[in-house]
Amino acid sequence: MSISTPTPANDTSVWTSLKQAISASSGFQNWASQLSTLEQKNLNLDARVQKYLRETLETLAY
């Protein structure tokens, strides 16, 4: 059995797929609708998804 080592290209591909799936989810859509217009304009999709994941994990940690 061989074990594949992640490469930067694989990581980028995985992150792109995850980012698309997360941003299409109803939870993300509801969360994003509560962001201010300025915040939505200033944050690219990567930053919005990371912020969503961080806030969701913080909420779950309580």
N, C-alpha and C positions, 0 to 999 in steps of 0.2 A: 504494500500500500504506500503510495507516495503522498506526501504532504505538500501542498502548494503554498508558496510564500507570497503574501500579498505584495503587489507592486503598486507604485503610485498610479499607474493607468487603471488598474483594477479598482483601487480606492476611489478614484474620481468617478468611474463608471457606477460603482455602487452608491456613492453619495448622490450622484445625479438622479438615479432611479428612486432612491429613498426620498429625496427632496421633492420630486414630482409627486410621489404617492402621498407624502405628508401634506403638501400644499393643496392637494385635491380632496383631502379628508374634510368631513363636516366639522370636526373639532377645530381644525386649523382655520377653516372659513369663518366659523363663529368668533374665534379668538381675533382673527385679523379684522373683522368688522368693528371690533371695539378699539382698534388702534386709532390714534389721531391721524388726520389726513397728512399732517407734516411728517409724522413718524413713518407712515407708509411710503411717502415720497423719498425720505432720506435713507431708508433701509432697503437694500436689494433683497432678492428672494432668499439667498443664502443666509443673510443676517436675520431676516424675519423667521425662517424655519429654526435657526439656532436659538433665537430668543424664545420662540414658542416651546421648543423642547426643554430649554432651561427652566422656564416658568412652570411647565407641566411637571417636570421632575421635582422641582421645589415644592409644588403643591402635594404631590404624592408622598414626599418625605415627611409631611406632617402627619 
